[in-house]
Amino acid sequence: MNESADRRLPSARTGPTVPYASYLRVYEPLAAFPESERAHWAGYARRGDAPTAQDELRRSLADLVRVPVVGVPAHESGDAFTAELDGTLLVCPWRTRLRGWLALRELEADFPRPVLDAALPPASRRSATEAYEAWRERNPDGRPWIRTAVWQVPLRWFVLVADEEREYLPGERLRYRTPMVQARRRLARGLRTLRAAEGYGPLAEGLVEVGSWLEEFHPRSMVELDYGGLPHALPEPVLAGDRSARDMAVALAALRAGDTEGAAETFADLAERWRAVRERLFAN
């Protein structure tokens, strides 16, 4: 499924700059995949040369600087991220083409037509839409293993993880990893808490949507919240002091205890912190 040409990547020095996006990924055990895919992923992991997150970013950005622009790849990626949990191989397929289709749908909903036409010709968008619809007919249950957010980490994602799962390597990465069962348990408890309080409807709705996505995966999967390119954009002291998962847990605990004022203050601080990050998108 992999082509040797895919391995010839631009170096970090000469390749495109890293986009400032965060990621929510699900790594599934081999048992979750069709039998026809298991041997491929097992052999893929044994080779030990799986591309990194930086490789995926550089490949995606390389498509954006081609002429004409490649809005959605013509072929699906055969690459994946791999990890181990309690001795079990876990796989997170990139599914770059599927994610490209879904991202294009979001762009069409969020941006004016003239802006879209300038970035990606209408004919290319129509072609991509037709290809996606044909694929969806053949794969009605298809879903991405990776979700992306630009210039932020959505607050609802922090409900899934705990402060003690935080892994920070200055200048390189900040991520959380947790078993699927824990992520689902935290989400369900957080959702009950938010629904019982007033004024948290949007956050609750966002959790419902994330929960529906997580339910599509194997119960022995692993969930990863990765700050992605944000560590390259934010000052080290800001990242070192960022304990957003802890703050989310504190806010939810305050709501459960009936401390609505304390909860509101913590939620407001958390929202303001990430609003300031999102505003960097518009800085010159």
C-alpha positions as CSV (number, residue, x, y, z in Angstrom):
1,M,0.0,0.0,0.0
2,N,3.0,2.3,0.5
3,E,4.9,3.7,-2.5
4,S,8.7,4.2,-2.3
5,A,8.2,7.7,-3.6
6,D,6.2,8.5,-0.4
7,R,9.4,8.0,1.6
8,R,11.3,10.7,-0.2
9,L,10.2,13.6,1.9
10,P,11.6,17.1,2.0
11,S,13.8,17.8,5.0
12,A,12.6,19.8,8.0
13,R,14.9,22.6,6.8
14,T,13.8,22.8,3.2
15,G,10.2,21.6,3.6
16,P,7.1,23.8,4.1
17,T,6.6,25.3,7.6
18,V,4.6,23.4,10.2
19,P,0.9,24.3,10.4
20,Y,-0.2,25.3,13.9
21,A,-2.8,22.6,14.4
22,S,-3.7,20.2,17.1
23,Y,-5.0,16.6,16.7
24,L,-7.3,14.1,18.4
25,R,-6.3,10.6,17.3
26,V,-7.6,7.1,18.0
27,Y,-5.2,4.2,17.8
28,E,-7.1,0.8,17.4
29,P,-5.8,-2.7,18.0
30,L,-5.3,-5.0,14.9
31,A,-8.5,-6.9,15.9
32,A,-10.5,-3.8,15.0
33,F,-9.5,-3.9,11.3
34,P,-10.8,-6.2,8.6
35,E,-8.7,-9.3,8.3
36,S,-7.4,-8.2,4.9
37,E,-5.8,-5.2,6.6
38,R,-4.3,-6.9,9.6
39,A,-1.3,-8.4,7.9
40,H,-0.5,-5.1,6.2
41,W,-0.5,-3.1,9.4
42,A,1.4,-5.8,11.3
43,G,4.1,-5.8,8.7
44,Y,4.1,-2.0,8.5
45,A,4.8,-1.8,12.2
46,R,7.5,-4.4,12.1
47,R,9.5,-2.4,9.5
48,G,10.0,0.2,12.1
49,D,10.2,3.1,9.6
50,A,6.7,4.5,10.0
51,P,6.5,8.2,9.1
52,T,6.2,10.7,11.9
53,A,3.6,13.4,12.5
54,Q,6.1,15.9,10.9
55,D,6.3,13.8,7.8
56,E,2.5,13.8,7.5
57,L,2.4,17.6,7.8
58,R,5.1,18.1,5.2
59,R,3.4,15.8,2.7
60,S,0.1,17.6,3.2
61,L,1.7,21.0,2.8
62,A,3.6,19.9,-0.3
63,D,0.2,19.3,-2.0
64,L,-0.9,22.8,-1.2
65,V,2.1,24.4,-3.0
66,R,1.7,22.4,-6.2
67,V,0.4,24.0,-9.4
68,P,-2.4,23.3,-9.9
69,V,-3.3,23.0,-6.2
70,V,-4.2,19.5,-5.0
71,G,-7.1,20.1,-2.6
72,V,-7.7,16.5,-2.0
73,P,-5.2,13.7,-2.8
74,A,-6.1,11.5,-5.7
75,H,-5.3,8.3,-3.8
76,E,-5.8,7.3,-0.2
77,S,-2.7,7.1,2.0
78,G,-1.5,3.7,3.1
79,D,0.4,5.2,6.1
80,A,-0.4,5.2,9.8
81,F,0.8,6.2,13.2
82,T,1.6,3.2,15.5
83,A,1.9,2.7,19.2
84,E,1.9,0.0,21.9
85,L,-0.4,-0.2,24.9
86,D,0.1,-3.1,27.4
87,G,2.0,-5.0,24.7
88,T,-0.7,-4.6,22.1
89,L,0.0,-3.0,18.7
90,L,-2.3,-0.1,18.0
91,V,-2.7,1.6,14.6
92,C,-4.0,5.0,13.7
93,P,-4.4,5.2,9.9
94,W,-3.9,8.6,8.3
95,R,-6.7,8.3,5.8
96,T,-5.5,11.6,4.3
97,R,-7.9,11.6,1.4
98,L,-11.0,11.1,3.6
99,R,-9.8,13.9,5.9
100,G,-9.3,16.1,2.9
101,W,-12.8,15.6,1.7
102,L,-14.2,16.3,5.2
103,A,-12.0,19.4,5.5
104,L,-13.2,20.7,2.1
105,R,-16.8,20.4,3.3
106,E,-16.0,22.5,6.4
107,L,-14.3,25.1,4.2
108,E,-17.3,25.4,2.0
109,A,-19.5,26.0,5.0
110,D,-17.1,28.6,6.6
111,F,-15.7,30.7,3.8
112,P,-17.3,33.0,1.2
113,R,-17.4,31.6,-2.4
114,P,-14.9,34.2,-3.8
115,V,-12.3,33.2,-1.3
116,L,-12.8,29.5,-2.0
117,D,-12.7,30.1,-5.8
118,A,-9.4,31.9,-5.4
119,A,-7.9,29.1,-3.2
120,L,-9.3,26.1,-5.1
121,P,-11.1,26.3,-8.5
122,P,-14.8,25.3,-8.5
123,A,-14.1,22.5,-11.0
124,S,-11.6,20.9,-8.5
125,R,-14.1,21.2,-5.7
126,R,-16.9,19.6,-7.8
127,S,-14.6,16.8,-8.7
128,A,-13.6,16.2,-5.1
129,T,-17.3,16.3,-4.0
130,E,-18.3,13.7,-6.6
131,A,-15.4,11.5,-5.6
132,Y,-16.4,11.7,-1.9
133,E,-20.0,10.9,-2.7
134,A,-19.0,7.8,-4.7
135,W,-16.7,6.7,-1.9
136,R,-19.4,7.2,0.7
137,E,-21.8,5.0,-1.2
138,R,-19.2,2.2,-1.1
139,N,-18.1,2.9,2.5
140,P,-21.2,4.1,4.5
141,D,-19.5,3.4,7.8
142,G,-16.2,5.0,7.0
143,R,-14.8,7.5,9.5
144,P,-11.5,9.2,10.1
145,W,-9.1,8.2,12.9
146,I,-7.8,11.7,13.2
147,R,-9.5,15.1,13.9
148,T,-7.8,18.4,13.4
149,A,-8.2,21.9,14.9
150,V,-6.3,24.9,13.7
151,W,-4.7,27.4,16.1
152,Q,-6.4,25.8,19.2
153,V,-7.2,22.8,21.2
154,P,-11.0,22.6,21.4
155,L,-11.9,22.8,25.1
156,R,-14.2,19.7,24.8
157,W,-11.1,17.6,24.0
158,F,-9.7,18.2,27.5
159,V,-12.6,16.4,29.0
160,L,-11.2,13.1,27.7
161,V,-7.8,13.3,29.4
162,A,-6.3,13.8,32.8
163,D,-3.4,16.0,34.0
164,E,-1.3,13.0,35.0
165,E,-1.4,11.8,31.4
166,R,0.3,14.9,30.2
167,E,3.6,14.4,28.3
168,Y,5.7,17.5,27.6
169,L,9.0,17.7,25.7
170,P,10.0,21.3,25.4
171,G,10.3,22.5,21.8
172,E,8.9,19.2,20.4
173,R,5.6,18.0,21.7
174,L,2.8,18.3,24.3
175,R,0.4,15.4,24.3
176,Y,-2.0,13.3,26.4
177,R,-2.6,9.6,25.9
178,T,-5.4,7.6,27.6
179,P,-7.2,4.3,27.1
180,M,-10.5,4.5,25.3
181,V,-12.4,3.2,28.3
182,Q,-11.1,6.1,30.4
183,A,-11.9,8.7,27.7
184,R,-15.5,7.4,27.3
185,R,-16.0,7.4,31.1
186,R,-14.7,10.9,31.5
187,L,-16.8,12.1,28.6
188,A,-20.0,10.5,30.0
189,R,-19.4,12.0,33.4
190,G,-18.6,15.4,32.1
191,L,-21.7,15.4,29.9
192,R,-23.9,14.5,32.8
193,T,-22.4,17.4,34.8
194,L,-22.8,20.0,32.0
195,R,-26.4,19.0,31.2
196,A,-27.3,19.4,34.8
197,A,-26.0,22.9,34.9
198,E,-27.2,26.1,33.1
199,G,-25.2,27.9,30.4
200,Y,-23.0,25.1,29.1
201,G,-25.2,23.9,26.2
202,P,-22.6,24.5,23.4
203,L,-19.9,22.6,25.3
204,A,-22.3,19.7,26.0
205,E,-23.3,19.6,22.4
206,G,-19.7,19.4,21.4
207,L,-19.1,16.5,23.7
208,V,-22.1,14.6,22.3
209,E,-20.5,14.9,18.8
210,V,-17.1,13.7,20.1
211,G,-18.7,10.9,22.0
212,S,-20.6,9.7,18.9
213,W,-17.3,9.6,17.0
214,L,-15.5,7.7,19.8
215,E,-18.3,5.1,19.9
216,E,-17.2,4.0,16.4
217,F,-13.9,2.6,17.7
218,H,-12.8,-0.6,19.4
219,P,-13.1,-0.4,23.3
220,R,-9.4,-1.3,23.6
221,S,-8.2,1.6,21.6
222,M,-6.1,4.5,22.8
223,V,-7.0,8.2,22.5
224,E,-4.3,10.8,21.9
225,L,-4.7,14.5,22.3
226,D,-1.6,16.0,20.5
227,Y,-0.8,19.8,20.5
228,G,0.8,19.1,17.1
229,G,2.4,22.3,15.7
230,L,1.4,24.6,18.6
231,P,4.6,24.0,20.5
232,H,6.5,25.7,17.6
233,A,4.3,28.8,17.8
234,L,3.8,29.4,21.6
235,P,6.5,30.5,24.1
236,E,8.0,27.7,26.1
237,P,6.9,29.2,29.4
238,V,3.3,29.3,28.2
239,L,3.4,25.6,27.2
240,A,5.3,24.5,30.3
241,G,2.6,26.2,32.4
242,D,-0.3,24.9,30.4
243,R,-2.5,22.5,32.5
244,S,-5.7,22.8,30.5
245,A,-6.8,19.2,31.3
246,R,-6.4,19.8,35.0
247,D,-8.3,23.1,34.7
248,M,-11.1,21.4,32.9
249,A,-11.3,18.7,35.6
250,V,-11.4,21.5,38.3
251,A,-14.2,23.3,36.5
252,L,-16.3,20.2,36.2
253,A,-15.7,19.2,39.8
254,A,-16.8,22.6,40.9
255,L,-20.0,22.2,38.9
256,R,-20.7,18.9,40.5
257,A,-20.1,20.4,43.9
258,G,-22.6,23.2,43.2
259,D,-19.9,25.9,43.1
260,T,-21.3,27.5,40.0
261,E,-19.3,30.7,40.5
262,G,-16.0,28.9,40.9
263,A,-16.8,26.8,37.8
264,A,-17.7,29.8,35.7
265,E,-14.5,31.5,36.7
266,T,-12.3,28.5,35.8
267,F,-14.2,28.0,32.5
268,A,-13.8,31.7,31.6
269,D,-10.0,31.6,32.3
270,L,-9.6,28.5,30.2
271,A,-11.7,29.9,27.3
272,E,-9.8,33.2,27.4
273,R,-6.4,31.4,27.4
274,W,-7.3,29.6,24.2
275,R,-9.0,32.6,22.6
276,A,-5.7,34.4,22.9
277,V,-4.0,31.5,21.1
278,R,-6.7,31.5,18.3
279,E,-6.2,35.2,17.8
280,R,-2.6,34.5,16.7
281,L,-4.1,33.3,13.4
282,F,-4.8,36.9,12.5
283,A,-1.5,38.4,13.7
284,N,0.9,39.6,11.0
